[in-house]
Amino acid sequence: MTTIAQVETAVISWARAATGLSDVIRANQATPQPAEPYLTFQKTTGPIQIGQDEITMAASSTGLVTVIGQRELTYSFNWLGAGSLQGLDSARLNLSLPSVVEDFKVANIGVRAIPTAVTDLTFLQETAFQERAQMDVTWGYGFSVTEDASRIEIINGTLTLTDGIDDHVETFDAIP
């Protein structure tokens, strides 16, 4: 099972390596911003269920029931400072490198949607332009939960059969 925290750890590690920036911080913090250039990230969607979850029961008498499914998370990245457009575009291309794909595979995640472009958000701040670029990347991962359902020991029941004349009542105990 992969957790959201494990996905985020792998994503932050990738972002630092792909951008070469030491300051990769969560967006919208109530703390002072670091000196430029730096990268912010924020989970914008997810976890989103993909397809139908599968319910499996253990083949033995352990009574374990597992629900397995695929999930998606989308992270938004904003590079603030010099070289933002080129730097984020290089990071975008980095997502397709075999070594990066392998690193994600080891972390039990995969890139599900690579952006086709990086958005240039450069703007005029007072008397100078502040370079800024943005992209969203979607990652997929498997998720599961398991429950011990062995606490059901005996099922009691009553079965009534009617043949049109008489009712035949049977009681039973069943062991699942």
PASEBA-1860 file (N, C-alpha, C; in nm, 3 decimals):
! residues 176
1> MTTIAQVE> 0.084/-0.117/0.000/0.000/0.000/0.000/0.089/0.124/0.000 ~ 0.054/0.218/-0.080/0.125/0.346/-0.087/0.037/0.452/-0.022 ~ 0.095/0.535/0.062/0.019/0.641/0.129/0.042/0.774/0.058 ~ -0.043/0.870/0.087/-0.028/1.004/0.030/0.106/1.064/0.074 ~ 0.145/1.040/0.198/0.273/1.093/0.248/0.391/1.034/0.169 ~ 0.384/0.905/0.133/0.491/0.844/0.055/0.495/0.902/-0.086 ~ 0.379/0.927/-0.145/0.374/0.990/-0.278/0.439/1.128/-0.269 ~ 0.400/1.205/-0.168/0.452/1.341/-0.155/0.604/1.341/-0.132
9> TAVISWAR> 0.655/1.249/-0.054/0.799/1.239/-0.032/0.872/1.214/-0.164 ~ 0.820/1.122/-0.245/0.882/1.091/-0.375/0.873/1.211/-0.469 ~ 0.761/1.282/-0.468/0.741/1.398/-0.554/0.839/1.511/-0.517 ~ 0.854/1.537/-0.387/0.946/1.642/-0.342/1.090/1.605/-0.378 ~ 1.125/1.479/-0.359/1.260/1.433/-0.393/1.287/1.453/-0.542 ~ 1.189/1.416/-0.625/1.202/1.436/-0.770/1.218/1.586/-0.801 ~ 1.134/1.670/-0.739/1.135/1.813/-0.769/1.271/1.875/-0.737 ~ 1.330/1.837/-0.625/1.463/1.890/-0.590/1.567/1.846/-0.691
17> AATGLSDV> 1.564/1.717/-0.728/1.664/1.665/-0.822/1.644/1.723/-0.962 ~ 1.520/1.734/-1.006/1.492/1.778/-1.143/1.517/1.927/-1.163 ~ 1.497/2.007/-1.059/1.514/2.151/-1.073/1.651/2.200/-1.027 ~ 1.716/2.123/-0.942/1.843/2.167/-0.885/1.825/2.273/-0.778 ~ 1.701/2.299/-0.738/1.674/2.399/-0.636/1.672/2.334/-0.498 ~ 1.735/2.398/-0.402/1.735/2.344/-0.266/1.607/2.384/-0.192 ~ 1.550/2.498/-0.232/1.427/2.544/-0.167/1.305/2.498/-0.246 ~ 1.248/2.386/-0.203/1.122/2.333/-0.258/1.028/2.331/-0.139
25> IRANQATP> 0.930/2.424/-0.140/0.846/2.444/-0.023/0.698/2.429/-0.057 ~ 0.621/2.400/0.045/0.475/2.392/0.029/0.421/2.533/0.002 ~ 0.330/2.545/-0.091/0.271/2.675/-0.125/0.181/2.725/-0.011 ~ 0.161/2.854/-0.009/0.067/2.919/0.083/0.102/2.899/0.230 ~ 0.230/2.902/0.262/0.272/2.893/0.401/0.263/3.031/0.466 ~ 0.247/3.032/0.596/0.242/3.158/0.670/0.381/3.193/0.723 ~ 0.481/3.167/0.642/0.620/3.197/0.680/0.683/3.279/0.568 ~ 0.792/3.349/0.598/0.858/3.428/0.493/0.904/3.338/0.376
33> QPAEPYLT> 0.897/3.394/0.257/0.944/3.320/0.139/1.096/3.322/0.135 ~ 1.155/3.212/0.084/1.301/3.210/0.072/1.345/3.303/-0.042 ~ 1.474/3.324/-0.052/1.528/3.404/-0.162/1.505/3.329/-0.294 ~ 1.480/3.404/-0.400/1.461/3.342/-0.532/1.594/3.291/-0.586 ~ 1.593/3.189/-0.669/1.478/3.113/-0.716/1.439/3.004/-0.616 ~ 1.310/2.972/-0.617/1.261/2.861/-0.535/1.136/2.803/-0.602 ~ 1.098/2.684/-0.556/0.985/2.612/-0.614/0.882/2.589/-0.506 ~ 0.755/2.615/-0.537/0.647/2.580/-0.445/0.569/2.464/-0.504
41> FQKTTGPI> 0.509/2.384/-0.416/0.423/2.274/-0.461/0.297/2.274/-0.375 ~ 0.190/2.224/-0.435/0.063/2.213/-0.363/-0.018/2.102/-0.426 ~ -0.074/2.014/-0.341/-0.165/1.911/-0.391/-0.295/1.981/-0.425 ~ -0.335/1.973/-0.552/-0.455/2.046/-0.596/-0.576/1.956/-0.611 ~ -0.556/1.828/-0.642/-0.668/1.735/-0.650/-0.624/1.599/-0.597 ~ -0.720/1.528/-0.542/-0.696/1.391/-0.501/-0.695/1.375/-0.351 ~ -0.699/1.252/-0.310/-0.694/1.134/-0.395/-0.826/1.111/-0.469 ~ -0.813/1.077/-0.596/-0.927/1.048/-0.682/-0.926/0.899/-0.713
49> QIGQDEIT> -1.041/0.833/-0.693/-1.053/0.690/-0.726/-1.055/0.674/-0.876 ~ -0.975/0.580/-0.927/-0.971/0.550/-1.070/-1.029/0.410/-1.090 ~ -1.137/0.402/-1.164/-1.199/0.272/-1.189/-1.269/0.218/-1.065 ~ -1.292/0.087/-1.069/-1.364/0.019/-0.961/-1.264/-0.047/-0.866 ~ -1.284/-0.031/-0.737/-1.200/-0.100/-0.639/-1.233/-0.249/-0.641 ~ -1.132/-0.330/-0.610/-1.149/-0.476/-0.610/-1.150/-0.525/-0.466 ~ -1.245/-0.611/-0.432/-1.252/-0.670/-0.299/-1.205/-0.814/-0.310 ~ -1.106/-0.850/-0.228/-1.053/-0.987/-0.230/-1.063/-1.044/-0.090
57> MAASSTGL> -1.087/-1.174/-0.083/-1.091/-1.245/0.044/-0.977/-1.345/0.045 ~ -0.916/-1.363/0.162/-0.805/-1.457/0.174/-0.852/-1.598/0.144 ~ -0.768/-1.677/0.075/-0.803/-1.814/0.038/-0.806/-1.906/0.160 ~ -0.734/-1.870/0.263/-0.732/-1.954/0.383/-0.844/-1.912/0.477 ~ -0.845/-1.968/0.594/-0.950/-1.937/0.691/-0.912/-1.819/0.779 ~ -0.822/-1.733/0.733/-0.779/-1.619/0.814/-0.889/-1.515/0.829 ~ -0.980/-1.507/0.736/-1.088/-1.411/0.743/-1.050/-1.271/0.700 ~ -0.934/-1.254/0.635/-0.891/-1.121/0.591/-0.962/-1.081/0.462
65> VTVIGQRE> -1.012/-0.959/0.460/-1.075/-0.902/0.342/-0.995/-0.778/0.305 ~ -0.957/-0.766/0.177/-0.878/-0.653/0.131/-0.951/-0.582/0.018 ~ -0.950/-0.450/0.025/-1.004/-0.367/-0.084/-0.883/-0.296/-0.147 ~ -0.867/-0.315/-0.279/-0.753/-0.261/-0.352/-0.805/-0.169/-0.461 ~ -0.737/-0.055/-0.480/-0.779/0.035/-0.586/-0.668/0.128/-0.629 ~ -0.692/0.196/-0.740/-0.597/0.294/-0.792/-0.646/0.434/-0.756 ~ -0.549/0.521/-0.726/-0.579/0.659/-0.691/-0.489/0.753/-0.769 ~ -0.532/0.877/-0.782/-0.453/0.982/-0.848/-0.443/1.104/-0.757
73> LTYSFNWL> -0.327/1.169/-0.765/-0.304/1.297/-0.698/-0.244/1.392/-0.800 ~ -0.286/1.517/-0.799/-0.227/1.618/-0.887/-0.160/1.723/-0.801 ~ -0.035/1.753/-0.838/0.042/1.857/-0.769/0.069/1.972/-0.866 ~ 0.056/2.094/-0.815/0.087/2.213/-0.892/0.223/2.265/-0.846 ~ 0.310/2.298/-0.942/0.443/2.349/-0.913/0.455/2.490/-0.968 ~ 0.511/2.580/-0.889/0.537/2.718/-0.930/0.684/2.749/-0.903 ~ 0.757/2.784/-1.009/0.897/2.825/-0.995/0.897/2.977/-0.993 ~ 0.952/3.036/-0.889/0.960/3.181/-0.876/1.106/3.222/-0.883
81> GAGSLQGL> 1.136/3.312/-0.977/1.272/3.364/-0.990/1.331/3.338/-1.127 ~ 1.456/3.381/-1.142/1.526/3.374/-1.270/1.531/3.231/-1.324 ~ 1.511/3.221/-1.455/1.519/3.092/-1.523/1.398/3.002/-1.503 ~ 1.287/3.059/-1.456/1.171/2.978/-1.420/1.112/2.899/-1.536 ~ 1.094/2.963/-1.651/1.030/2.895/-1.764/1.118/2.780/-1.815 ~ 1.247/2.808/-1.838/1.339/2.704/-1.886/1.358/2.594/-1.781 ~ 1.370/2.635/-1.655/1.392/2.538/-1.548/1.275/2.442/-1.530 ~ 1.154/2.495/-1.532/1.037/2.409/-1.513/1.012/2.323/-1.637
89> DSARLNLS> 1.045/2.376/-1.756/1.031/2.295/-1.877/1.131/2.178/-1.875 ~ 1.252/2.202/-1.825/1.350/2.094/-1.811/1.300/1.989/-1.712 ~ 1.240/2.034/-1.602/1.185/1.941/-1.504/1.072/1.859/-1.566 ~ 0.991/1.922/-1.651/0.881/1.852/-1.719/0.937/1.741/-1.807 ~ 1.040/1.771/-1.884/1.102/1.670/-1.971/1.168/1.559/-1.889 ~ 1.221/1.595/-1.774/1.286/1.500/-1.684/1.193/1.386/-1.643 ~ 1.063/1.412/-1.639/0.966/1.310/-1.597/0.967/1.185/-1.687 ~ 1.016/1.199/-1.811/1.017/1.086/-1.905/1.149/1.010/-1.907
97> LPSVVEDF> 1.249/1.054/-1.833/1.377/0.985/-1.832/1.362/0.846/-1.769 ~ 1.425/0.744/-1.829/1.413/0.608/-1.773/1.454/0.598/-1.627 ~ 1.558/0.670/-1.586/1.602/0.663/-1.446/1.495/0.721/-1.352 ~ 1.428/0.825/-1.396/1.323/0.887/-1.314/1.202/0.795/-1.307 ~ 1.164/0.736/-1.419/1.053/0.640/-1.421/1.084/0.524/-1.326 ~ 1.207/0.477/-1.326/1.248/0.368/-1.237/1.242/0.411/-1.090 ~ 1.287/0.534/-1.061/1.278/0.584/-0.923/1.133/0.588/-0.876 ~ 1.043/0.632/-0.962/0.900/0.634/-0.926/0.848/0.492/-0.907
105> KVANIGVR> 0.893/0.400/-0.991/0.849/0.260/-0.980/0.890/0.203/-0.845 ~ 1.012/0.234/-0.801/1.060/0.188/-0.670/0.972/0.246/-0.559 ~ 0.924/0.368/-0.577/0.837/0.433/-0.478/0.691/0.390/-0.493 ~ 0.662/0.300/-0.587/0.526/0.249/-0.612/0.430/0.357/-0.660 ~ 0.483/0.451/-0.740/0.397/0.552/-0.801/0.433/0.562/-0.949 ~ 0.348/0.626/-1.025/0.376/0.648/-1.166/0.317/0.779/-1.211 ~ 0.380/0.841/-1.309/0.328/0.966/-1.365/0.214/0.931/-1.458 ~ 0.097/0.987/-1.433/-0.021/0.957/-1.516/-0.047/1.067/-1.618
113> AIPTAVTD> -0.006/1.189/-1.589/-0.031/1.299/-1.683/0.083/1.400/-1.675 ~ 0.160/1.407/-1.783/0.267/1.506/-1.795/0.212/1.623/-1.875 ~ 0.230/1.745/-1.826/0.176/1.860/-1.901/0.244/1.873/-2.037 ~ 0.169/1.921/-2.133/0.225/1.943/-2.267/0.298/2.077/-2.275 ~ 0.275/2.163/-2.177/0.341/2.294/-2.177/0.354/2.344/-2.035 ~ 0.446/2.436/-2.017/0.464/2.507/-1.891/0.405/2.647/-1.912 ~ 0.332/2.696/-1.814/0.268/2.827/-1.825/0.361/2.936/-1.772 ~ 0.382/3.037/-1.853/0.465/3.152/-1.813/0.375/3.251/-1.739
121> LTFLQETA> 0.404/3.272/-1.611/0.325/3.363/-1.527/0.404/3.487/-1.485 ~ 0.506/3.523/-1.564/0.588/3.640/-1.533/0.499/3.764/-1.523 ~ 0.525/3.849/-1.423/0.442/3.967/-1.406/0.526/4.085/-1.357 ~ 0.470/4.203/-1.374/0.537/4.325/-1.330/0.504/4.350/-1.184 ~ 0.609/4.354/-1.102/0.591/4.381/-0.960/0.666/4.510/-0.929 ~ 0.592/4.614/-0.904/0.644/4.749/-0.884/0.720/4.794/-1.009 ~ 0.852/4.794/-1.009/0.927/4.844/-1.124/1.006/4.736/-1.197 ~ 0.991/4.611/-1.157/1.067/4.503/-1.221/0.976/4.383/-1.247
129> FQERAQMD> 1.015/4.306/-1.347/0.940/4.185/-1.376/0.987/4.072/-1.284 ~ 0.891/3.997/-1.232/0.924/3.879/-1.154/0.893/3.757/-1.241 ~ 0.997/3.678/-1.268/0.978/3.557/-1.349/0.907/3.453/-1.264 ~ 0.808/3.387/-1.328/0.732/3.281/-1.261/0.679/3.187/-1.368 ~ 0.686/3.058/-1.340/0.632/2.956/-1.431/0.556/2.852/-1.349 ~ 0.459/2.786/-1.414/0.372/2.692/-1.342/0.342/2.571/-1.429 ~ 0.328/2.452/-1.364/0.280/2.331/-1.431/0.214/2.240/-1.328 ~ 0.122/2.156/-1.376/0.056/2.056/-1.293/0.097/1.918/-1.344
137> VTWGYGFS> 0.125/1.827/-1.250/0.161/1.690/-1.284/0.073/1.597/-1.201 ~ 0.022/1.491/-1.264/-0.065/1.394/-1.196/0.010/1.263/-1.179 ~ 0.009/1.214/-1.055/0.071/1.085/-1.022/-0.037/0.985/-0.985 ~ -0.012/0.858/-1.017/-0.102/0.750/-0.979/-0.032/0.655/-0.884 ~ -0.113/0.588/-0.801/-0.058/0.491/-0.705/-0.167/0.393/-0.666 ~ -0.123/0.279/-0.614/-0.217/0.178/-0.565/-0.243/0.198/-0.417 ~ -0.365/0.170/-0.376/-0.403/0.187/-0.237/-0.483/0.066/-0.193 ~ -0.465/0.025/-0.069/-0.542/-0.089/-0.019/-0.567/-0.074/0.130
145> VTEDASRI> -0.676/-0.134/0.174/-0.707/-0.145/0.316/-0.749/-0.290/0.342 ~ -0.716/-0.340/0.460/-0.747/-0.478/0.496/-0.820/-0.480/0.628 ~ -0.916/-0.571/0.636/-0.994/-0.587/0.758/-0.998/-0.735/0.794 ~ -0.991/-0.763/0.922/-1.006/-0.900/0.971/-1.154/-0.924/0.995 ~ -1.215/-1.000/0.906/-1.359/-1.028/0.915/-1.385/-1.164/0.980 ~ -1.284/-1.221/1.045/-1.300/-1.355/1.102/-1.384/-1.356/1.229 ~ -1.426/-1.241/1.276/-1.505/-1.236/1.398/-1.644/-1.297/1.381 ~ -1.687/-1.321/1.258/-1.813/-1.389/1.232/-1.785/-1.539/1.245
153> EIINGTLT> -1.835/-1.600/1.354/-1.804/-1.740/1.380/-1.915/-1.834/1.332 ~ -2.041/-1.798/1.359/-2.152/-1.885/1.320/-2.265/-1.797/1.268 ~ -2.326/-1.844/1.161/-2.443/-1.777/1.106/-2.563/-1.865/1.137 ~ -2.662/-1.810/1.207/-2.785/-1.883/1.239/-2.893/-1.838/1.143 ~ -2.978/-1.930/1.102/-3.084/-1.892/1.010/-3.203/-1.985/1.014 ~ -3.310/-1.940/0.955/-3.431/-2.020/0.942/-3.472/-2.017/0.797 ~ -3.504/-2.134/0.744/-3.546/-2.148/0.605/-3.687/-2.204/0.604 ~ -3.778/-2.137/0.537/-3.916/-2.183/0.527/-3.946/-2.218/0.383
161> LTDGIDDH> -3.988/-2.341/0.361/-4.026/-2.388/0.227/-4.175/-2.414/0.226 ~ -4.243/-2.366/0.126/-4.387/-2.386/0.113/-4.413/-2.466/-0.013 ~ -4.490/-2.579/0.001/-4.522/-2.661/-0.115/-4.667/-2.644/-0.157 ~ -4.733/-2.542/-0.105/-4.872/-2.517/-0.139/-4.967/-2.575/-0.038 ~ -4.923/-2.673/0.040/-5.009/-2.734/0.141/-4.951/-2.708/0.280 ~ -4.826/-2.742/0.296/-4.762/-2.727/0.427/-4.640/-2.637/0.417 ~ -4.607/-2.577/0.530/-4.481/-2.504/0.542/-4.381/-2.595/0.609 ~ -4.263/-2.603/0.555/-4.155/-2.682/0.614/-4.050/-2.583/0.664
169> VETFDAIP> -4.028/-2.581/0.794/-3.936/-2.487/0.856/-3.810/-2.560/0.899 ~ -3.698/-2.509/0.856/-3.568/-2.566/0.893/-3.485/-2.455/0.957 ~ -3.423/-2.485/1.067/-3.326/-2.394/1.127/-3.186/-2.448/1.100 ~ -3.091/-2.361/1.089/-2.955/-2.408/1.060/-2.851/-2.318/1.124 ~ -2.733/-2.374/1.141/-2.613/-2.302/1.183/-2.510/-2.325/1.076 ~ -2.448/-2.220/1.030/-2.347/-2.234/0.927/-2.218/-2.168/0.974 ~ -2.108/-2.232/0.944/-1.979/-2.176/0.974/-1.921/-2.122/0.843 ~ -1.895/-1.990/0.837/-1.848/-1.935/0.710/-1.710/-1.984/0.672
END
